Amino acid sequence: MKSNSVILTFLLLFCFSANSQTEKKLSKPEKDFETFWATFKDNYAFFGLKKVNWDESYKKFRPLITKKTKEKELLETFEEMVAPLKDGHITISKDDKVIYKVKKQSPFLDEFKGIENQLWETSFLTLENNGFSKIKASGPLFKGIPLYNSARNAAIGYIRISRCFGNVESLFDDKKEKEDIDLMLTLFDSILESFSDTKAIIIDMRSNGGGHGGDLLAARFASEKRITHYKSIRQKGDYENFTTPEPIYITPNNGVQYLKPIVILTNDRTASSAEDFTISLYQQPNVTTIGTNTSGMMSDMFGGDLSNKISFTLSNQRYYSTDNKLLEDAGVPVKIEVKNTKQDIEKKIDPVILKAIEVLK
């Protein structure tokens, strides 16, 4: 027994020493490749769903990386590796600036590429033609678009939440995130208070790509604490190794509340924190969702770091509906489906807005 233990100890030390020497021999590009691949291997949640064999990707791309590989070539290799995952939460950044983001398929974006602003003009015109006031913008601008647009008629309020962040810097700085959420909620509460005498509200989450605080915005409309969905987190080991699904609850806001009927408008570009908002309210009897299913991009973004201030993110969580359906790619389903098309712009009518008004009447 003792001699076997000695032999075993020797073998372990030998293997450890060999591995250590191998690690030391790796060049910076090779180390970065190994870190990138291993971080996805240990944390990415959807290889099976996306039908991507990550072990095969290692065999294909690892031989291409040597000590002579330049940074540009390395990044191009990373992009080629993750593109088949079609997961919008996969990004690659340099100096906190996103230089690559995996493209997720979007029929809405295909339909309105380059003319999306015209659709919003059509939406706002549709509201005005149905007795709503002119659109009022509030909150910080991002790419020329305000955080909130709002309008109302005698009975119905309308709020477009264009994104779930005020200032983009807050997405890369944890200290600024809390300040940004506070700003979002303060502005939102002000709009809600101005709608206190209305009988219903339309919340337009179409093309809201997310950010943070979606669940906190939703708390303003929660009538009681309830389970909204389940979440599990990828663990190291087998690609299907996850924590037991944890129930996620919504809790009513202690301050401003609005508990009358609401309609939430969504499309396949309603993503991430905007989906948190939608799924948080989906079970409530006073809530109707209209449009098309959300994006199905709900995981938090798990981050990794490489050399030369290069970083990357990936999806490491699975979200499930209360009836245990996986929401990734499928999205939060709408209760009433109405699609926008280019013809809406030509006709100067937004059928999704019209359906919302009809439902609330």
Phi, psi and omega in degrees: 000316182294317181295322177298321180296320180296315180298317180297317180297319179299315181297318179297316179296321179296315180295318180297317180296319180295316179296320181296318180295322179297318179299317182295330182282343181292136176281171181300314178300321180293318178297318180297320177298312182300318180295315180300309183296315183293325179296318175295316181303320185272343190230339185289140192263350194227030178302317180295313180300321183275354179059045178242126177269103186288331177293321178293326179296325177297313181299327182283316190261335184300319180296343181282345186258123178227181179294343180270354182295127179277159184303317180300318179293321179297315180295322177296325177294315177303315181299318180293327180292318188265345181305320180296344180286337177047049183241112184293351177270001176268117179226158172232130185234157175226123182056043178066013176249125180292120179254347177206137177224128180297135181276127176257137183297138181211104175303325179297314180295321177299321182288323189243018181303123178085349182229019184297324179299328178293328177294318180295323175298321177295319179299313182293324177295320178300319177298312181300321180289351177246030172085008179276154176290169176296149182296135176248126180267144176210153180092169181298155176268146171222118186055037176082002184251128179289157178300314181235145165237136181219155177200171179199158164243197185296330188245333190235135172262156178225131175227122170262122175259102189287335181196170180251049170198151177272302181246131188297334180301332183293342180285344183243006184219111182300326180293323181280341183298313181298316178300320182293317178298318178300319178297313178305311185291322179297314179295319181295317179299324179297319178294314180301319180296327178287344179258012186299335181267001178281167180262348182193164179222142171258124176252113184264105180255012180298135178063021172275109185279002174101200185146256178205161174082009180300321180292328179287324173298318181296330182301336178295341183249004184277130181270337181199163176288131180204156174289131181252327179190182179234152181223135173232155187241134180297138178242159178297156180113224179301147181298341178255022180270108184228157173292160175298132181308129182258131178291136177250133185247153165252139180238132181304142177295142180285337182258244183297133176223153173221111189245014176275177182301141173225151173242131178252126179261129181225162169212187187283006172250009170278110192224161169056242184296332175293330175285327174302316178302312185292312182291332180295332184251356189302324185280347185288138184293340181267009184246131173238136175252135184226144178128235174228164183305150178291178188294325187078049182223071197254346183296151166295164180261114178274132187250153174223157182236142176238188180284169176057035176060031174266135177224168181208161178229161179205168177270125181237012182231151172246131176254138179234147175288172180294343174257025170067028175267132178293131186264346180299132183070319179291323180079175174279121185287146175275154177275331176229116182271126173218124182259145170271141175226168179301331181297336178300321180293317180296321181277348180060039179220132176258105184295336179290317176298316181298319179294322178298315180296319179299314181298318184284336176287000000 
